[in-house]
Structures are given as structure tokens and as C-alpha cells.
Amino acid sequence: MFSKYKKSSAPADKADEATEASNVTKIQEAAPAAAPSKVARKQAQPAAAAPVDKETKRKQRMSEIKLELHRSLLDNLNLAALEHATEQDLRQEINTIAVEVLAEKSIVLNREDRLNLNSELYDEVTGLGPLETLLKDESVNDILVNGPQQIFVERSGKLELTDITFKDEKHLLRIIDKIVSAVGRRVDESNPYVDARLKDGSRFNAMVPPVAVDGSLVSIRKFKKDKLGIDDLVNFGAFTEEMAAYLQAAVATRLNIIVSGGTGSGKTTTLNALSSFIDNAERILTIEDTAELQLQQTHVGRMESRPPNVEGKGEVSPRDCLKNALRMRPDRIIVGETRGEEVIDMLQAMNTGHDGSMTTIHANSARDGVSRLENMIAMAGIEMPLKAVRSQISSAVNLIVQASRLQDGSRRMTSITEITGMEGDVISMQEIFRYQRVGLTPDNKIIGHFTATGVRSHYAERFRMWGYDLPASIYEPIAAE
């Protein structure tokens, strides 16, 4: 049969037991289906329901066949040897096993079903099973799993239910364990949630029972293979060329920038795009919970925080990474997301010679972003007068870029706001650009346009001194058409 990757001692009686067990399972599953047949005949069924029912039964049957073949693969393949196998060899081996098992079971499949089955088996052995198809689909941005039978995807900002499912909860848990164990993490009843990343850099989060009541919850934020630059975002309508010119001057002249926004609003994408304006000669250090940033510069040091191990030891927090980064001679520090006590070290870094540093926070507006920074400082347990806290923020942060996902699923840079200092006990701010909403089309698409507010940049002289003499026209408001 299959020689190259076959286990040295695959016990035949074990395989027989597995086959017998699966046959018993089939009989048990078939029995209750036959019982209510009389009742079913008495009830009038709509004519259109028949083909759907037939298709459902076909899918269930294919799922059972796949499960049997997968068991045969696990029983017979030497999984350790597969690490060195080429894709072609492995696909050929899986095809050989599938042909033999199908012949033994007297199962006949058409060519299309057989090819699909082989492809799914390959994904089960080497990849993430049913999720592989969605991960390869470039149009999918997010994959959301609500238990084994319900998988949603996000396309163009809209959620839609797929027809892809897992066999059962055990199947889903096996895939979750495969992902987290690959990056040295674990998930079980004692530690029911986990953050990790896939091989391609996609962000992965899972929560398992008993915390997840109706089956394991999985969220995958896909990692874009094509890096979106400023020009791409301008073409997509995320902001205008005038805003891009302003942001280029802000990054190049080393203003400290915070990208603010809600979940899925495009904060990381915006941060990636802004980083493209950093000079290639500068040393950049990035700190993230799960590495997502795609910086194009040559001199980049990447750090990733780490959760505690089984004994509760070995944790490396973002604050630990940030403290260590300050001793590594960075020109700029980029923190993927500031959400806790590391905010103190971040603000101090911005204030003490690491100009041009950037980070993201969760907030719905620039003013809310400043309030959130104040709250995070309070949560860090540092007792400081409110005026001192605000003074620290106003001297550290120069610019807040607000990213938003609008109700039609589009992502826009809805505001660019400068922090200009303190007026008494209040942080003074001025908005330079905004997205002006005008209305809604019949198909619920938002009508709006970007406009300057008419306020000249507080940093215009700084821009000019650094060689970025922006024309006064970019600050002129644009009337709605």
C-alpha cells in the first residue's frame, strides 16, 4: 500500500476495531432515522424541499466518509516523517490511502467528489481542516466560528454565514489545539481562552467550553499578503491625497502619533501605512501582543509579549518589552496596541528622545482617546494629580488619527486632530481634517466627503523647517457638491 510514510507497526486489530466501531456508529445513527418514516409519509412536504434534503444527506455522507478516511490516515501515516515530505508526495500518499479505503468499503465516488475529498484530507493532515478554504480566499477579512456548525466570514465589511462546518466539537477543538500548540501556547478548561497567530501572521483568538457555552468560539483576523500602502488607501477612499501629504509631513518630522478607533476599524492597517513614511536609516522597535505589523524598513526589531506558562510563570508583558526596548537605542518605538499599564512607559518614551513613536488605542473619537489615556494611567495604579496626567499626555502626544468603520462596512479616516498644549486644566485640541457625512443612498451606502476644517496646522512651521512646506490650500474647507 503506502510504504514511504507508513508506520512501522500499525496493528491490524486496532484498525479492525476502528472499522467495527464506525460500522456500529453508522447502524446506531441509521436506526432513529428509519423510525419516524410513517409519520413523515402522512405529512405533506413541499416539493422544493426534496433536493435540499438530498443535498444535505449527501454532505452528511461525505462528512462520514471523510471521517473514516481521516482515521485511516492517522492509524497508518507516520506523522513524524511527514515534516520532511514534499506536498506532491504527501498528496499522492493520501490519494493512495483514500483509493484503497474506498475500495475496501465498496464506496464509489465521482471524480469531483474524490478530488474534493483528497483536498480536504490534505488540509486535515497538514492544515486547519475546514478553515483552510476560507484562509486561502483573498476576499475574506475575518473568520468567525460560533461552535462547530456555524462559521461566519466578513467580506467588504459585511458578515455572511458559510456552508462550511466542522464534524463536531471534538473536531473543532483538535484544530484549535493544533494552532495554539504550534506557537507554544495552550488552551483547556483551566485556561479557556488564548491569543495566538497563524503561520501567515493572521491573528487568532479562541475561547473553549465551559466559558463558551454553545461550543468553542474562534476569531481569525486575516493577515493581508499584499501590504496596503498610502496610495492604496487613497484609491480605496479611506482618505484624500491632501491628508496623505499632511500625514507624510507629520511622520517624517517625527510627531508622536496615536491611531484611535474601534475594533475592525483599520487601526493596524493605518499604522502600517503611516510607517511607510519613516526613513530607512532609522532604527525601529515594534512591540505587540501578536505580531501583525508589516514594516518595510530595513532596521526593524520585532518583539512579542508572552502569557504565563502552566505554572503561572514566564510571563513577558508589553510593559516589560517596552522597558527593555528603551535600552536598545531605538529611534522610534511602535506599540501595536496600548491597553494597560504600559501607557506610562509609552508616554515617557515619547517625552524623552523617542520622537516619532506611534501606537493604537480603542476609542470612538480624539477626545475619547485622550480620556482613555487618562483612564489607563489611573488603572496602572499611579497616583498623579489629573492636571499632571494631562500635562504628560499633552506634551507626549502630538497627533490623533481617528479611524472608523461606518455602518455600510466602509473604513474611513474620519478625523485628524492635533494636540496643541494645555489651557488651564484642559488639553487643547484642534481638528485639521474630517469626514463629513451628508446622507445615505437607497442601498444604505454612506454619502460623504473629506474636508479640511480651515484651521492651519499648529506644526506648520515645524514642517517647513524640516523641508515639508505644505501649501496653504490643503487647509481650505471643501464645500459639499
C-alpha positions in Angstrom: 0.0 0.0 0.0 1.7 3.3 1.1 5.2 2.5 2.0 7.2 5.7 2.4 5.3 7.3 5.2 3.6 4.2 6.7 4.0 3.5 10.4 6.5 0.7 11.2 4.0 -1.3 13.2 0.4 -0.4 12.5 -1.6 -3.0 14.4 -4.3 -4.6 12.2 -6.6 -5.5 15.1 -6.7 -1.8 16.1 -7.8 -0.8 12.6 -10.4 -3.6 12.6 -11.8 -2.3 15.9 -12.0 1.3 14.5 -13.8 0.0 11.4 -16.2 -2.1 13.5 -16.8 0.8 15.9 -17.6 3.1 12.9 -20.0 0.5 11.5 -21.8 0.3 14.8 -22.0 4.0 14.9 -23.5 4.0 11.4 -26.1 1.5 12.4 -27.0 3.5 15.6 -27.2 6.7 13.5 -29.3 5.0 10.9 -31.8 3.4 13.3 -33.6 6.5 14.6 -33.9 7.9 11.1 -36.0 4.9 10.0 -38.5 5.0 12.9 -40.5 8.2 12.1 -40.9 7.2 8.4 -44.7 6.6 8.7 -45.3 10.0 10.3 -43.1 11.6 7.5 -45.3 10.0 4.8 -48.5 11.3 6.4 -47.3 14.9 6.5 -47.4 16.9 3.2 -43.9 18.0 2.3 -43.3 20.9 -0.1 -41.9 19.8 -3.4 -39.0 22.2 -3.2 -37.7 20.6 0.0 -36.7 17.3 -1.7 -33.5 18.4 -3.5 -32.3 20.4 -0.4 -32.9 17.3 1.7 -31.0 15.2 -0.8 -28.0 17.6 -0.8 -27.9 17.7 3.0 -27.8 13.9 3.1 -25.1 13.9 0.5 -23.0 16.3 2.6 -23.5 14.2 5.7 -22.5 11.1 3.9 -19.4 12.8 2.5 -18.6 14.0 6.0 -18.8 10.4 7.4 -16.6 9.1 4.6 -14.0 11.9 5.3 -14.0 11.0 9.0 -13.4 7.3 8.2 -10.6 8.1 5.8 -9.0 10.6 8.3 -9.0 7.8 11.0 -7.2 5.5 8.5 -4.7 8.2 7.8 -4.0 8.8 11.5 -3.7 5.0 12.0 -1.3 4.4 9.1 0.7 7.5 8.4 4.0 8.2 10.2 3.3 11.8 11.1 6.9 12.5 12.2 8.1 11.6 8.7 5.6 14.0 7.1 7.5 17.0 8.3 10.1 16.3 5.6 7.6 15.2 2.9 7.0 17.3 -0.2 3.4 18.5 -0.9 3.3 16.3 -4.1 4.5 13.2 -2.2 2.0 13.7 0.6 -0.9 14.3 -1.7 0.0 11.2 -3.7 0.2 9.2 -0.5 -3.2 10.5 0.7 -4.7 9.7 -2.6 -3.4 6.1 -2.5 -4.8 5.6 1.0 -8.1 7.1 0.0 -8.4 4.8 -3.1 -7.7 1.7 -1.0 -10.0 2.5 1.9 -12.8 3.4 -0.5 -12.3 0.1 -2.3 -12.4 -1.8 1.0 -15.6 -0.1 2.0 -17.2 -0.5 -1.5 -17.8 3.2 -1.7 -18.0 4.7 -5.2 -17.5 8.4 -5.7 -17.4 10.6 -8.9 -14.2 12.3 -9.9 -15.1 15.7 -8.5 -16.1 14.3 -5.1 -12.9 12.3 -4.9 -10.7 15.3 -5.7 -12.6 17.4 -3.1 -12.2 14.6 -0.6 -8.5 14.3 -1.2 -8.0 18.1 -0.9 -10.0 18.1 2.4 -7.9 15.2 3.8 -4.7 17.0 2.9 -6.0 20.1 4.8 -6.9 17.9 7.8 -3.4 16.4 7.9 -1.3 19.5 7.2 -3.5 22.5 7.7 -6.5 23.7 9.6 -9.2 21.4 8.2 -12.4 23.2 7.1 -10.8 26.6 7.7 -8.2 26.2 5.0 -10.5 27.1 2.2 -11.5 30.3 3.9 -7.9 31.2 4.8 -7.0 30.9 1.1 -9.9 33.1 0.0 -8.5 36.6 -0.6 -11.9 38.2 -0.3 -12.4 37.1 3.3 -11.1 39.5 6.0 -12.4 37.8 9.2 -13.4 34.2 10.0 -15.7 33.8 13.0 -16.6 30.4 14.3 -19.6 30.0 16.7 -19.4 26.4 17.6 -18.8 23.5 15.1 -21.9 24.1 12.9 -21.7 27.9 12.4 -18.9 29.7 10.6 -19.3 33.3 9.5 -16.9 35.3 7.3 -16.6 39.1 6.7 -16.4 40.3 3.2 -16.2 44.0 2.3 -17.3 44.9 5.9 -20.4 42.6 5.8 -20.9 39.3 7.7 -22.3 36.3 5.9 -22.9 32.7 7.0 -20.9 30.0 5.1 -22.0 26.4 4.4 -18.7 25.1 5.9 -18.9 23.2 9.2 -16.8 21.0 11.5 -17.8 17.4 12.2 -18.4 18.1 15.9 -16.9 19.9 18.9 -14.0 17.4 19.2 -13.0 18.2 15.6 -13.1 21.9 16.3 -11.1 21.5 19.5 -8.5 19.4 17.7 -7.9 22.2 15.1 -7.7 24.9 17.9 -5.1 22.8 19.8 -3.1 22.3 16.5 -2.9 26.1 16.1 -2.0 27.1 19.7 0.5 24.2 20.3 2.4 25.4 17.1 3.2 28.7 18.9 3.9 27.2 22.3 0.6 28.1 23.9 -2.2 26.0 25.4 -6.0 26.1 25.8 -8.1 23.9 28.1 -10.6 24.1 30.9 -8.1 25.7 33.3 -7.0 28.2 30.7 -10.1 28.5 28.4 -9.0 31.4 26.2 -5.9 32.0 24.1 -4.4 34.6 21.7 -2.0 33.3 19.0 -1.1 33.8 15.4 -1.1 31.5 12.4 1.9 30.8 10.2 1.0 33.6 7.7 0.7 36.1 10.6 -3.1 36.1 10.9 -4.3 36.9 14.4 -6.1 34.0 16.1 -8.3 34.1 19.3 -10.2 31.2 20.8 -12.4 30.6 23.8 -13.4 27.0 24.7 -16.0 25.4 26.9 -17.1 25.7 29.7 -16.7 29.5 29.2 -18.0 29.2 25.6 -21.5 27.8 26.3 -22.6 26.6 22.8 -19.3 25.3 21.5 -15.8 26.8 21.0 -15.6 30.4 19.7 -12.9 31.2 17.3 -12.0 34.6 15.7 -9.3 34.9 12.9 -8.3 38.3 11.6 -6.6 37.5 8.3 -3.2 38.8 7.5 -3.1 40.6 4.2 -0.3 39.2 1.9 -0.3 42.4 -0.1 0.8 45.3 2.1 -1.6 48.2 1.7 0.3 51.5 1.3 -0.8 55.1 1.4 -1.6 55.1 -2.3 -3.8 52.0 -1.9 -5.8 53.6 0.9 -6.2 56.8 -1.0 -7.5 54.8 -4.0 -9.9 52.9 -1.7 -11.3 56.2 -0.4 -10.0 55.8 3.1 -8.6 59.4 3.0 -7.5 62.0 0.4 -4.2 62.9 -1.1 -4.1 66.2 0.9 -4.5 64.2 4.1 -1.8 61.8 2.9 0.6 64.8 2.3 -0.1 66.1 5.7 0.5 62.7 7.4 3.7 62.2 5.4 5.0 65.5 6.9 3.8 64.6 10.4 5.6 61.2 10.3 8.7 62.5 8.6 9.1 65.4 11.1 8.8 62.9 14.0 5.5 63.8 15.6 4.2 61.3 18.1 1.0 59.8 16.6 -1.8 57.8 18.1 -4.2 55.9 15.8 -7.6 55.7 17.5 -10.6 53.6 16.5 -13.0 50.8 17.3 -12.5 47.1 16.7 -12.1 46.3 13.0 -11.8 50.0 12.0 -8.4 49.6 10.3 -6.1 50.9 13.1 -3.3 48.4 12.3 -3.6 48.9 8.6 -3.4 52.7 9.1 -0.4 52.3 11.4 1.3 50.1 8.7 0.7 52.7 6.1 2.0 55.6 8.2 5.1 53.6 9.0 6.0 53.7 5.3 6.9 57.4 5.7 9.7 56.5 8.2 13.2 57.0 6.9 15.0 53.7 6.1 18.0 54.9 8.1 16.1 54.9 11.5 16.1 52.1 14.0 12.5 51.0 14.8 11.4 48.6 17.5 7.9 47.2 17.5 6.1 45.7 20.5 2.9 43.7 20.0 0.7 41.0 21.8 0.5 39.1 18.5 2.9 40.3 15.7 0.8 41.9 12.9 2.7 45.0 11.8 4.3 44.7 8.4 7.1 47.3 8.3 9.0 47.8 5.1 12.1 49.4 6.6 15.5 47.6 6.9 16.3 48.2 10.5 13.3 46.8 12.4 13.4 44.8 15.7 10.2 43.0 16.5 9.1 41.9 20.0 6.0 39.9 21.1 4.7 39.6 24.6 4.1 36.2 26.1 1.5 34.9 28.5 2.4 32.9 31.7 3.1 29.1 31.4 1.2 26.3 33.1 2.9 27.1 36.5 1.9 30.8 36.1 5.5 31.8 35.4 7.4 33.1 32.5 5.0 36.0 31.5 6.6 38.8 29.5 4.1 41.7 29.4 4.1 44.6 26.8 5.4 46.8 29.6 8.4 44.5 30.1 9.1 44.7 26.4 8.8 48.4 26.3 11.1 48.9 29.3 13.7 46.7 27.6 13.2 48.5 24.3 14.3 51.8 25.8 17.7 50.3 26.4 18.1 49.2 22.8 18.8 52.6 21.2 15.6 52.9 19.2 14.9 56.0 17.1 11.2 55.2 17.2 9.1 52.8 19.2 5.9 51.4 17.7 3.5 49.7 20.1 0.8 47.6 18.3 -1.8 48.5 20.9 -1.7 50.3 24.2 -4.3 48.9 26.5 -2.9 48.8 30.0 -0.1 50.0 32.4 2.4 50.1 29.5 0.8 53.5 28.7 3.1 55.2 31.3 6.3 53.9 29.7 4.9 54.7 26.2 4.2 58.4 27.2 7.6 58.7 28.9 9.4 57.3 25.8 7.6 59.9 23.6 8.7 62.6 26.0 12.3 61.5 26.4 14.0 61.5 23.0 12.0 58.9 21.1 10.1 61.4 18.9 8.0 59.9 16.1 6.8 57.0 18.2 3.4 55.5 17.3 0.7 53.3 18.9 -3.0 52.5 18.6 -5.8 52.7 21.2 -9.5 51.8 21.3 -11.6 55.0 21.3 -14.5 56.5 19.3 -13.1 60.0 18.9 -9.9 62.0 19.5 -11.3 63.5 22.7 -12.4 60.0 23.9 -8.9 58.8 23.1 -7.4 61.4 25.5 -9.8 60.3 28.2 -8.9 56.7 27.6 -5.2 57.5 28.1 -6.1 59.2 31.4 -8.1 56.1 32.5 -5.3 53.7 31.6 -2.8 55.8 33.7 -5.3 55.6 36.6 -5.7 51.8 36.1 -1.9 51.4 36.3 -2.2 52.4 39.9 -0.1 55.5 39.6 -1.4 58.3 41.8 -0.9 61.6 40.0 -2.9 64.8 40.0 -5.2 65.0 37.0 -3.5 68.2 35.8 -0.1 66.4 35.9 -1.5 63.4 33.9 -3.0 65.7 31.3 0.2 67.7 31.1 2.1 64.5 30.4 -0.3 63.5 27.7 -0.3 66.9 26.0 3.5 67.1 25.9 3.9 63.5 24.7 1.1 63.1 22.0 1.1 65.5 19.0 -1.5 63.9 16.7 -4.5 61.6 17.0 -5.7 59.9 13.8 -9.3 58.6 14.1 -10.2 55.5 12.0 -13.8 54.3 11.9 -15.8 51.5 10.3 -19.0 53.1 9.1 -22.5 51.4 9.0 -22.1 50.4 5.4 -18.9 48.5 6.2 -16.5 51.0 4.7 -13.5 52.2 6.6 -12.6 55.9 6.7 -10.1 58.1 8.4 -12.8 60.3 10.0 -10.7 62.8 11.8 -7.1 64.1 12.1 -6.7 66.1 15.3 -3.7 67.9 16.7 -3.0 68.3 20.4 -1.6 71.8 20.9 -1.0 72.0 24.7 -2.9 72.9 27.8 -5.4 75.6 28.6 -5.8 75.7 32.3 -6.7 72.1 33.3 -7.9 71.1 29.8 -6.0 69.6 26.9 -6.4 71.9 23.9 -7.0 70.2 20.6 -7.8 71.3 17.0 -9.2 69.3 14.2 -7.4 69.7 10.8 -9.3 67.2 8.6 -12.6 65.4 9.0 -15.0 63.1 7.1 -18.3 65.0 6.5 -21.3 62.7 6.2 -24.1 64.1 4.0 -26.6 61.3 3.7 -27.5 57.7 2.7 -28.2 56.1 -0.7 -31.2 53.8 -1.1 -28.9 50.8 -0.9 -27.6 52.1 2.5 -24.2 53.4 1.2 -23.0 56.4 3.1 -22.7 59.7 1.1 -19.9 62.0 2.3 -16.7 63.7 1.6 -13.4 64.6 3.2 -12.7 68.2 4.0 -10.2 70.4 5.9 -11.6 72.4 8.7 -9.9 75.7 7.7 -7.6 75.6 10.7 -3.9 75.9 9.9 -1.6 73.2 11.4 0.0 74.1 14.7 3.1 72.3 13.4 3.2 74.2 10.0 6.5 75.9 11.0 8.0 72.6 12.1 7.0 71.1 8.7 8.7 74.0 6.9 11.9 73.7 8.9 12.1 70.0 8.0 11.6 70.7 4.3 7.8 69.9 4.1 6.4 73.3 3.2 2.7 72.3 2.7 0.6 74.7 0.6 -2.0 76.7 2.5 -4.7 75.4 0.1 -4.7 72.0 1.8 -6.2 73.6 4.9 -9.1 75.2 3.0 -12.5 73.6 3.6 -14.2 71.8 0.7 -17.9 72.6 0.1 -20.3 69.6 -0.4 -21.2 69.0 -4.0 
